[in-house]
Amino acid sequence: MAIQELAPAVLTLGLSLDDEDFFAALEGIQRGLDDFERGEFSSLHEWLSTHQ
């Protein structure tokens, strides 16, 4: 995912959260991007089947 695609979502999210929640959300996003770059991810179908 390119930063151009992620930036608007992060900015929108940031406007709706207090500082602590915003930075926690950013850390979660970064962990997800790092996992993706390492090839550690599941398909949407796999994720949905384990989170319902």
Residue pairs with C-beta under 8 A, 6 or more apart in sequence:
1 33
1 36
6 29
10 25
10 26
10 29
13 22
13 25
14 22
14 25
17 25
35 41
42 50
